[in-house]
Amino acid sequence: MAGTEESADDDALYVLTAVLLTPAQFPSVLGDDYPQACGALGLEPYARGYGLVFGQDGDGARWTVAVDDVSLVAVAIASWDCGMEYDLSPPERTVVSALPGWPVALAVAAPGVPDPHDPEPDGEPGPQGVELPLTPPDAESWGPAQRRLGADEIALQWAIWREQFDSDGSEDAPAEEDTDADPSDDAADSDDSVADGDSGEDGDSAEDAATDTDGAPGATDTEEPPKPSHPGVQRVLKELHGYLASPPPLGRIRSSFAPGGARTLRADGPGWSFVARTDDIAFILLDEEPAEVLPVGRGTELPGLLRSLDEIAVRPA
């Protein structure tokens, strides 16, 4: 997977991996949307985007190199994903910036050089507002970066998370209107409990309406669907509807491929992250609910919201 290149300082860079920084695909640790992610690295949010190359110099120091040849980096990533070797060596003319450190945690290291470490400060000021060296978020704490990473993990492991909530007794929840549930205490624990048993209430209310039809004609036509009980879930759903009325910053809502012709949606906002499948339910993570995952049942309103969000979401090219 690794290659070599020459950085802007003519020091050999041993490439370990790379990611895209585009409106539709960017490391969520950097921000809620594409402009925020670019700002975290001192980059202008150009529509074309960037490739981020992570590597080590000859002394083992960590470096993050931003290049403007997005296609070159995309080809390298696709090759690595297929198990093929690819020597990623972006020409020096494509290098936009080289920043010390890595903003993401890497479990690999270049052979034949010292262990990864941050380079010694050179006294030169970095981009305005960028704290150097770049460091990944603390895995032992909870905050916006960890919350976004958690939502990304659910999107990647959708089937596992969906099965987890079904096995915990929430298989009726998707039939409920925006049902909210007691989430897990640990996002990685498959035995976490799901609470709200609202799903049984729809059947009871329908039965009651049927028996009361003679006394209250048309009562079922005006009956309000149940609403989510968790105030955080209510807030997120309200803000998502707000995105439809006033489009958010570029990349705040992203749509990617999912099996069966569906789409996986990722959206973020102040203090929250949202992940959903257009043919299924949704999950919400909140800054104020550390490591907990709140499911939102499909009901009658969620499908329309998901369709509308997908229409305004950015998609990978």
Secondary structure as GFF3:
##gff-version 3
##sequence-region A 1 317
A	DSSP	beta_strand	4	6	.	.	.	ID=ss1
A	DSSP	beta_strand	12	21	.	.	.	ID=ss2
A	DSSP	three_ten_helix	28	30	.	.	.	ID=ss3
A	DSSP	alpha_helix	34	39	.	.	.	ID=ss4
A	DSSP	beta_strand	50	57	.	.	.	ID=ss5
A	DSSP	beta_strand	62	67	.	.	.	ID=ss6
A	DSSP	alpha_helix	70	81	.	.	.	ID=ss7
A	DSSP	three_ten_helix	92	94	.	.	.	ID=ss8
A	DSSP	beta_strand	95	100	.	.	.	ID=ss9
A	DSSP	alpha_helix	144	156	.	.	.	ID=ss10
A	DSSP	alpha_helix	158	165	.	.	.	ID=ss11
A	DSSP	pi_helix	166	170	.	.	.	ID=ss12
A	DSSP	three_ten_helix	173	175	.	.	.	ID=ss13
A	DSSP	alpha_helix	199	211	.	.	.	ID=ss14
A	DSSP	alpha_helix	219	222	.	.	.	ID=ss15
A	DSSP	alpha_helix	231	245	.	.	.	ID=ss16
A	DSSP	beta_strand	253	257	.	.	.	ID=ss17
A	DSSP	three_ten_helix	259	261	.	.	.	ID=ss18
A	DSSP	beta_strand	263	269	.	.	.	ID=ss19
A	DSSP	beta_strand	272	277	.	.	.	ID=ss20
A	DSSP	beta_strand	282	286	.	.	.	ID=ss21
A	DSSP	beta_strand	294	296	.	.	.	ID=ss22
A	DSSP	alpha_helix	302	312	.	.	.	ID=ss23
###
